[in-house]
Amino acid sequence: MINLQPYSNPTYFAIILSGLLPVIIGLYYGKRLKIYESLISLVFLIFTFGGNHWHQGIALIGYTIFQVLLTIGYAHYRQQKKNQTSVFVTMIVLSIIPLAIVKLTPLFPANHGFNLGFLGISYLTFKTVQVLMELRDGTIKEISASQYLHFLLFFPTISSGPIDRYRRFLKDYENPPARDVYLQNINKAVFYLFQGFLYKYIIGYYLGTRLLPVVTHLALGQRLAFGGTGFSWYLLAYMYVYSLYLFFDFAGYSLFAISISYFMGIQTPQNFNKPFASHNIKEFWNRWHMTLSFWFRDFIFMRFTFWIMKHRWLKNRVRISQLAYLVNFLIMGFWHGVTWYYIVYGLFHAGAIIINDYWLRFKKKHQDKIPHNRFTEYFAIFLTFNVVCFSFLIFSGFLDKLWF
C-alpha cells in the first residue's frame, strides 16, 4: 500500500493539489463539496497511516471513536444543564489517558513493542481537551459528530498542527468564502507554499542535513579534550545551527499545513511570527509555535491561575502567576517527552519568564532612570535570541550525548 508522510517530498504536493482540484473549483463557485472532502480526507489518511504504518492507522481509528464518544457524551450531559466538576475532571482525565500512555511507554523497555501512538496524537488530544473545556464553560453549546470528525481529522494539520479552535474552524467550514475572499486565500496559499519550500527544503535542508552533522561531529570530537563538560566553540556553533534548523524546518512544515488549509477554504491560524525578533522571552512565546503557546496559555496557565484564586491557596497575584508559569512549562516539558532535557527545558523557560517579569516590573518602576534607545532595543533582541538558543540546546538532547 502507498504510504505518504505529510509534506515529506514534492510528490506529496502534486498528489494533494490534484486531489483537491474539485474542492478548489467548488469553493470558487461558493460551494463546499463536503462529501468529496470527506472522501479525499479519508484517502489521504489511509495513505498517511497505511503501508508500514498500518498499526498507527488502527490506533487512530480506535482513538477517534473513543474521543468522539467521550465528547458527544459530555455535550449531551451539558445540554441537560448539569455541570458537576467531578464529571468534567473525569472527562478530561479520560481524554488524555491515551496520550499519557504513549508518552510513558518508553519508560518501560519491556513494552517497546506495544505502542498505542500514531502521528498527531498530541494535537488531536489538544483539540479534544479544548472542546471539552469549552463545553464546560458553555462557549460551545452542542457538538455535531460529523462536524467534530472533520475538525479532529482535518488532514492538513493532523500530524503537527497548527492547532485550530473548534468554533473558528466550524465558521470557515460551514460558510464558504465569497469568491473575492477565496481568491485572496488562494494567493496567500501559493505564497505560503513557496515560503514553506524555501524554509523547509532549502534553508532547513542545508542547516539540518549539511551543516548540523558537521558541527555535531566537531563538537563530539572535542569532548575528550575538554573532559566532556568544557566550553567548545563547536558546541556554540551546534547551538545556533540547531536552533535555526528547528525554526526553519518546523515553520516550513506549518506553512505547508496553512497553505493546504487555505486551498480548502479554512484559514488555519499562523504558527510563527518572526520569533527571533522578540525583545523578551514572554514576547517570544507570543511569536513561537503560537497555536501551541496560546493553547497552553488558555487551557493550562489561565485555568490553573483561576483555580488557585478560587480556592485562595495564594493571595499574592505575582506568586500565583509564578506558580502557574512553573506548572504550565513543566507540563509542556513532560509533553515533549519524559527525559531530563525536556523537563529542564520547560523549567528553564518558566524561570526565564519569571525573571523577565521581575525585570519588567523593575523597569516600569524606574523607567525614568533606565535608558530606552536603539541600542537597548537591539541588545534586548540579541539577549533574548541567545537565551532561546541555549534553551534549544537543552531541548535537543545533545548535552546528554556529551555528558553521559
KEDREN-947346 format. One line per 10 residues: number of its first residue (from 1); their letters; for each residue x, y, z of C-alpha. Coordinates in Angstrom, 3 decimals, m for minus. Example, Ala and Ser with C-alpha at 12.3 -4.5 7.8 and 13.67 -1.06 7.14 Angstrom:
% residues 2
1) as) 12.300:m4.500:7.800; 13.670:m1.060:7.140 $
% end
This chain:
% residues 404
1) minlqpysnp) 0.000:0.000:0.000; 1.135:3.577:m0.734; 2.497:5.450:2.259; 2.701:9.241:2.101; 4.168:11.137:5.016; 2.767:14.697:5.191; 4.853:17.255:3.260; 7.803:14.874:3.052; 8.622:15.459:m0.633; 7.417:17.451:m3.674 $
11) tyfaiilsgl) 5.441:14.457:m4.963; 3.113:14.779:m1.978; 2.125:18.289:m3.053; 1.450:17.240:m6.653; m0.840:14.464:m5.428; m2.621:16.529:m2.798; m3.280:19.532:m5.062; m4.561:17.222:m7.815; m6.899:15.591:m5.320; m8.089:18.980:m4.074 $
21) lpviiglyyg) m8.833:20.408:m7.524; m12.599:19.690:m7.298; m12.624:21.285:m3.819; m10.901:24.392:m5.183; m13.323:24.649:m8.118; m16.299:24.173:m5.801; m15.118:26.891:m3.419; m14.505:29.226:m6.356; m18.235:28.916:m7.098; m19.149:29.333:m3.424 $
31) krlkiyesli) m19.887:25.677:m2.658; m18.172:23.304:m0.275; m18.210:19.731:m1.550; m18.499:18.138:1.866; m18.939:14.550:0.699; m15.964:14.785:m1.651; m13.865:16.483:1.041; m14.682:13.634:3.407; m13.669:11.059:0.796; m10.416:12.789:m0.167 $
41) slvfliftfg) m9.574:13.246:3.519; m10.169:9.538:4.097; m7.937:8.668:1.132; m5.071:10.800:2.404; m5.439:9.462:5.934; m5.224:5.930:4.513; m2.132:6.897:2.529; m0.598:8.514:5.638; m1.318:5.642:8.004; m1.220:2.802:5.500 $
51) gnhwhqgial) 1.611:0.534:4.398; 4.187:0.008:7.127; 2.221:2.341:9.408; m0.978:0.259:9.445; m0.735:m0.170:13.243; m0.862:3.626:13.574; m3.990:3.630:11.420; m5.661:1.109:13.729; m4.651:3.216:16.750; m6.047:6.358:15.076 $
61) igytifqvll) m9.408:4.685:14.412; m9.730:3.420:17.975; m8.590:6.753:19.413; m11.019:8.750:17.252; m14.017:6.579:18.145; m13.135:6.858:21.840; m12.714:10.661:21.777; m15.846:11.296:19.704; m17.998:9.177:22.035; m16.433:10.895:25.031 $
71) tigyahyrqq) m17.051:14.402:23.682; m20.560:13.738:22.361; m21.443:12.121:25.668; m20.215:15.125:27.652; m22.002:17.521:25.284; m25.247:15.621:25.901; m24.584:15.795:29.652; m24.071:19.576:29.493; m27.257:20.063:27.455; m29.138:18.736:30.478 $
81) kknqtsvfvt) m27.839:21.783:32.428; m25.576:19.577:34.525; m22.109:20.790:35.373; m20.510:18.756:38.150; m16.768:19.290:38.493; m16.155:15.594:39.154; m17.740:14.644:35.811; m15.724:17.295:33.975; m12.443:16.203:35.568; m13.226:12.572:34.718 $
91) mivlsiipla) m13.804:13.508:31.064; m10.513:15.419:30.902; m8.573:12.581:32.508; m10.126:10.027:30.156; m9.334:12.202:27.129; m5.632:12.463:27.987; m5.120:8.840:29.073; m4.209:7.617:25.536; m1.594:10.368:25.170; m0.243:9.698:28.675 $
101) ivkltplfpa) 0.146:6.001:27.867; 2.033:6.855:24.666; 4.348:9.280:26.464; 5.052:6.906:29.355; 5.532:3.729:27.291; 9.250:4.422:26.545; 9.943:4.307:30.298; 9.163:0.585:30.290; 11.590:m1.214:27.939; 9.620:m4.452:28.121 $
111) nhgfnlgflg) 6.693:m2.689:26.454; 8.551:m1.150:23.495; 6.752:m3.497:21.131; 3.403:m2.253:22.429; 2.595:1.294:21.423; m0.797:2.908:21.011; 0.726:6.012:19.450; 0.235:7.437:15.994; 1.353:10.516:14.120; m0.529:13.515:15.529 $
121) isyltfktvq) m1.968:12.018:18.720; m0.806:15.038:20.751; m2.532:17.586:18.534; m5.761:15.592:18.396; m5.699:15.391:22.190; m5.232:19.162:22.436; m8.294:19.625:20.220; m10.378:17.245:22.329; m9.385:18.849:25.631; m10.121:22.295:24.199 $
131) vlmelrdgti) m13.628:21.258:23.156; m14.364:19.581:26.500; m13.269:22.699:28.373; m15.350:24.994:26.201; m18.354:22.708:26.649; m17.779:23.072:30.384; m17.633:26.875:30.033; m20.747:26.963:27.849; m18.979:28.697:24.933; m19.743:25.576:22.881 $
141) keisasqylh) m23.401:24.606:23.246; m23.644:21.487:21.112; m21.494:19.139:19.062; m22.302:17.503:15.739; m20.497:14.181:15.309; m19.796:14.816:11.604; m18.537:18.359:12.185; m16.420:17.214:15.097; m14.869:14.458:12.974; m13.972:16.977:10.285 $
151) fllffptiss) m12.385:19.176:12.938; m10.403:16.356:14.554; m9.279:14.679:11.327; m8.637:17.773:9.201; m5.736:16.173:7.390; m3.560:19.223:6.503; m2.906:19.811:10.215; m3.415:16.355:11.718; 0.221:15.395:12.247; 1.842:18.519:13.747 $
161) gpidryrrfl) m0.664:21.360:13.784; m1.177:24.271:13.805; m3.823:23.745:16.492; m7.105:25.316:15.412; m10.096:26.100:17.616; m13.412:24.323:17.063; m15.643:27.384:16.731; m13.211:29.184:14.427; m12.798:26.093:12.241; m16.540:25.478:12.086 $
171) kdyenppard) m17.205:29.060:10.993; m14.949:28.590:7.956; m16.153:25.079:7.259; m19.866:25.903:7.280; m19.539:29.262:5.481; m17.588:29.036:2.213; m15.826:32.354:1.496; m17.043:34.783:m1.141; m15.210:34.488:m4.445; m13.034:37.569:m3.958 $
181) vylqninkav) m12.084:36.416:m0.449; m11.314:32.917:m1.698; m9.114:34.284:m4.476; m7.191:36.212:m1.824; m6.903:32.966:0.125; m5.529:31.234:m2.977; m2.906:33.970:m3.370; m1.903:33.524:0.271; m1.905:29.735:m0.114; 0.507:29.915:m3.059 $
191) fylfqgflyk) 2.756:32.356:m1.186; 2.803:30.186:1.948; 3.518:27.119:m0.173; 6.617:28.631:m1.783; 7.712:30.198:1.506; 7.428:26.747:3.064; 9.580:25.274:0.286; 12.212:27.943:0.955; 12.156:27.349:4.703; 11.990:23.552:4.837 $
201) yiigyylgtr) 13.554:22.263:1.629; 16.278:24.855:1.078; 17.279:26.612:4.308; 16.135:23.819:6.626; 17.736:21.164:4.399; 21.084:22.958:4.351; 21.071:23.563:8.105; 19.808:20.123:9.129; 21.309:17.822:6.503; 24.526:19.560:5.510 $
211) llpvvthlal) 25.656:21.780:8.378; 24.270:20.183:11.556; 26.064:16.810:11.134; 29.375:18.655:10.628; 29.125:20.760:13.812; 27.801:17.729:15.697; 30.858:15.697:14.709; 33.235:18.520:15.573; 31.583:19.166:18.949; 31.687:15.470:19.863 $
221) gqrlafggtg) 35.296:15.305:18.683; 36.322:17.927:21.228; 34.508:16.231:24.095; 37.577:14.381:25.374; 39.790:17.431:25.072; 37.531:19.375:27.442; 36.662:16.496:29.750; 33.116:16.288:28.429; 31.875:19.455:30.126; 34.173:22.255:28.993 $
231) fswyllaymy) 33.371:25.115:26.653; 33.672:24.466:22.938; 33.180:26.836:20.025; 31.775:23.880:18.106; 29.186:23.354:20.820; 28.244:27.014:20.437; 28.015:26.506:16.672; 25.825:23.465:17.242; 23.524:25.541:19.456; 22.966:28.195:16.786 $
241) vyslylffdf) 22.713:25.790:13.841; 20.255:23.529:15.640; 18.110:26.480:16.773; 17.875:27.892:13.262; 17.228:24.448:11.793; 14.445:23.834:14.313; 12.766:27.095:13.330; 13.038:26.787:9.555; 12.067:23.115:9.466; 9.022:23.474:11.715 $
251) agyslfaisi) 7.967:26.870:10.366; 8.192:25.447:6.840; 6.057:22.477:7.848; 3.483:24.808:9.423; 3.384:26.950:6.290; 2.616:23.865:4.205; m0.280:22.950:6.506; m1.608:26.520:6.419; m1.261:26.666:2.638; m3.255:23.471:2.024 $
261) syfmgiqtpq) m5.854:24.681:4.562; m6.293:27.928:2.646; m6.762:25.987:m0.607; m9.576:24.181:1.238; m11.182:27.429:2.411; m10.050:27.028:6.033; m7.965:29.907:7.392; m5.843:27.902:9.810; m4.035:30.309:12.187; m0.360:31.137:11.807 $
271) nfnkpfashn) 2.177:29.332:13.959; 5.242:31.611:13.782; 5.684:35.371:13.656; 9.384:36.301:13.499; 10.129:34.744:16.907; 13.842:35.565:16.801; 12.977:39.284:16.663; 11.430:39.111:20.152; 12.535:41.635:22.772; 11.944:39.311:25.731 $
281) ikefwnrwhm) 11.051:35.721:26.489; 7.355:36.413:27.013; 7.147:38.080:23.607; 8.985:35.067:22.181; 6.205:32.744:23.340; 3.677:35.048:21.670; 5.561:34.519:18.398; 6.867:30.915:18.582; 4.597:27.922:17.869; 1.775:30.325:18.653 $
291) tlsfwfrdfi) m1.147:27.910:18.463; 0.535:25.601:20.983; 1.649:28.517:23.152; m1.848:30.034:23.195; m3.377:26.622:23.877; m1.183:26.192:26.967; m1.910:29.784:28.000; m5.697:29.383:27.742; m6.149:25.826:28.982; m3.277:25.322:31.441 $
301) fmrftfwimk) m1.930:28.663:32.676; m5.237:30.549:32.936; m7.203:27.567:34.264; m4.609:26.864:36.933; m4.488:30.558:37.866; m8.275:30.752:38.282; m8.284:27.513:40.246; m5.667:28.818:42.709; m7.554:32.112:43.114; m10.883:30.334:43.568 $
311) hrwlknrvri) m9.533:28.131:46.345; m7.471:31.005:47.791; m4.321:28.943:48.115; m2.280:32.070:47.491; m3.237:35.719:47.775; m0.243:37.338:46.121; m1.027:37.629:42.384; 2.659:37.683:41.483; 3.263:34.404:43.295; 0.175:32.902:41.667 $
321) sqlaylvnfl) 1.426:33.779:38.180; 4.898:32.434:39.002; 3.476:29.128:40.203; 1.253:28.979:37.111; 4.297:29.509:34.858; 6.099:26.639:36.580; 3.125:24.300:36.174; 2.498:25.423:32.595; 6.036:24.878:31.336; 6.643:21.777:33.404 $
331) imgfwhgvtw) 3.636:20.163:31.718; 4.920:21.375:28.359; 8.280:19.775:29.111; 6.698:16.444:30.078; 4.527:16.602:26.962; 7.625:16.694:24.752; 8.914:13.573:26.483; 9.816:12.084:29.844; 13.537:12.878:29.693; 15.653:15.170:31.838 $
341) yyivyglfha) 16.397:17.587:28.990; 12.742:18.155:28.046; 11.816:18.709:31.682; 14.773:21.058:32.245; 13.817:22.863:29.026; 10.353:23.528:30.450; 11.689:24.652:33.827; 14.279:26.854:32.098; 11.571:28.762:30.229; 9.457:29.062:33.366 $
351) gaiiindywl) 12.430:30.543:35.184; 13.228:32.848:32.261; 9.683:34.241:32.187; 9.624:34.730:35.971; 12.929:36.639:35.797; 11.594:38.614:32.839; 8.502:39.609:34.834; 10.712:40.828:37.685; 12.696:42.886:35.204; 9.584:44.398:33.568 $
361) rfkkkhqdki) 8.179:45.431:36.938; 11.544:46.937:37.927; 11.802:48.690:34.571; 8.321:50.165:34.903; 9.086:51.413:38.395; 12.393:53.009:37.322; 11.506:53.940:33.748; 12.910:57.448:34.139; 16.340:56.080:35.054; 16.612:53.218:32.546 $
371) phnrfteyfa) 17.592:54.267:29.003; 15.490:53.197:26.045; 17.034:53.639:22.621; 18.017:51.734:19.500; 20.973:50.095:21.237; 18.846:48.777:24.111; 16.272:47.512:21.584; 18.913:45.548:19.676; 20.526:44.340:22.882; 17.168:43.019:24.134 $
381) ifltfnvvcf) 16.681:41.095:20.878; 20.258:39.770:20.999; 19.912:38.660:24.621; 16.527:37.001:24.035; 17.831:35.207:20.954; 20.750:33.731:22.875; 18.611:32.710:25.844; 16.231:30.946:23.457; 19.072:29.257:21.561; 20.536:27.976:24.828 $
391) sflifsgfld) 17.138:26.537:25.739; 17.047:24.768:22.353; 20.490:23.337:23.056; 18.974:21.780:26.174; 15.900:20.698:24.209; 17.990:18.999:21.508; 19.287:16.389:23.956; 22.798:16.921:22.590; 24.155:17.624:26.074; 23.023:14.129:27.015 $
401) klwf) 25.461:12.770:24.420; 28.268:14.951:25.691; 27.850:14.257:29.391; 26.615:10.674:29.560 $
% end
